[in-house]
Amino acid sequence: MATSDEIERQQWLQFVEQILADAASNRASEILFRPERERVQVFMLVDGKYEKGLTIPMGCWGLVIHILKEDYLTGGQHQLYFQGSLVDFQLHEDGTDVVRLKVARKPFLTRQTDGIEDIFRSFEDKSWDAIKSICLSILNLALEQKFDGITMELSGQVVNIEYRRKGEKMTSMMISSDTYDALSRLIGENYLAFGFMTREFREKEYLIRLKELNEDIVAPRIRLEIEEF
């Protein structure tokens, strides 16, 4: 049987989830939590105006902000899918008691028959087919083995491709530096031009995020994160 603390936490978890869902449905561009005398007032910025929303008793605010940061805004960011868009929440704290969540929307790309989107026509040329095939092979291996991260980094004349699961390095492969130059362009300018892409693999759908695209000449680096919907 659940304890009273567990029940309370579940209730506030649902409360936080409802606030994020309301922000998405109302097309808010910001959520603001402002401490007042005995409560924390929630505001949403909609069409340039702050609209007063729900309130949180001051005694529960510590639990709510903990849930926000630990359950949703891991790393300061949370995303949810809503009506054809990916809604992105970013945590902003400025040293005051006020907590802000910036809200942005990104188009959620639709799949083509191969499951990966070619957004810009310059990459439809047949000369890109070999690079696309390499990219698919790298991703398919990650999805097949249920890896949650890929890191590609230059090492001499080759590029090491490391796969990770829960932060632990699991396996690796190598490609040439010339191939990597074309691959980094394909990833940065095409497949993950918006910072993310979707891929269906074996009847499951995955979100692939571009967490880092360091184009430094000495040690270019690409880092991808993968999660299942």
PyMOL commands that set and color helices and strands:
alter all, ss='L'
color gray80, all
select helices_A, chain A and resi 4-25+58-72+74-76+121-124+126-144+177-191
alter helices_A, ss='H'
color red, helices_A
select strands_A, chain A and resi 30-35+39-46+49-57+77-82+85-93+99-107+149-155+158-165+168-176+196-201+204-214+221-228
alter strands_A, ss='S'
color yellow, strands_A
deselect
rebuild
show_as cartoon
